[in-house]
Amino acid sequence: MRCVIARFPFDLTKSGVLESMKGIKPEPVTGESVIIGRRHYPAKQVGEIVTRQDRRDFSAGEVLRAMSRLGFTCRALP
């Protein structure tokens, strides 16, 4: 699926995101989060790993929209 994060287009797949996040330890969740497998990851951490961009370059909302379109469960502020 093609999506735009931080004004750059990315072709993301659910399996590609799962592979990228494999072996990554989740940081403490303080805001928006994405559930990948059985783990809750902060949206900014997922965006940084998947896009290889600095997390200051995009918003959590951009990541949440892309991940929800791929079929991941996303949560707003707890």
Beta strands, then each sheet from edge to edge (+ up, - down):
strand 1: 2-5
strand 2: 8-11
strand 3: 33-36
strand 4: 39-42
strand 5: 73-75
sheet 1: 1+ 2-
sheet 2: 4+ 3- 5+
end
